């Protein structure tokens, strides 16, 4: 394992879990629960930099980079949703020792949900933040549909990513992703945008990271196209669940969260007015308040 300072926010380390997995230990209250933050598609540990410190007075907080994202170079690993569930399971078991409260956003919410269903003894609580879950069929956002259609097509997705790298560069890619998620870059600290761009520029295996991104995106789409596995997993979760969703989410419509809340009345559901796909970047204080108000339910 290697470790180094990670900016101003936490302690950075890389552990070998059948390949490198980078994570950040934000520290916190050892007497409280251990919280593991799981990013979404195209994200990294930096997605939690505004949110994680708000939890540390009450919990010990970690954030990991799934293989193929952030500082976790993919190597030989396939970055499918199922494979990343296995990586998360090993991280909880081997790094934190478990049990933990999982906080997952978007694809990270799907991965956290599947982990909570398969390993209930290791998950004491589950916070789903705009998770990628199935919902009632409807008309998708045009830009989102066009983007994911490109991701899904073999060859097309690869060429599109390569062209974006050439035309937009690392900073442009960060700004494009923020815009797709409904985030005004002017509301995000400039230092966080700079560090996110630097993270892209520092990639060693650029082609491998692009393949990992597309593998994860295609795996995600397949699971959403046939929701039976996800619905079974949702029904199998025994831990307390807090479901938080932005009303203006374009990537995962709020109708999906409302449907999940209706199907699982024991889950606590919070809908955030005027918020998009990444509340941890748009309104970290609001999200943290809801999480901390809910956290005592984990001990009951």
PyMOL commands that set and color helices and strands:
alter all, ss='L'
color gray80, all
select helices_A, chain A and resi 45-48+52-55+81-96+107-118+120-122+142-152+156-180+185-187+190-201+206-225+228-236+254-263+279-282+284-299
alter helices_A, ss='H'
color red, helices_A
select strands_A, chain A and resi 2-6+10-16+20-28+34-38+60-64+100-105+123-129+240-246+268-272
alter strands_A, ss='S'
color yellow, strands_A
deselect
rebuild
show_as cartoon
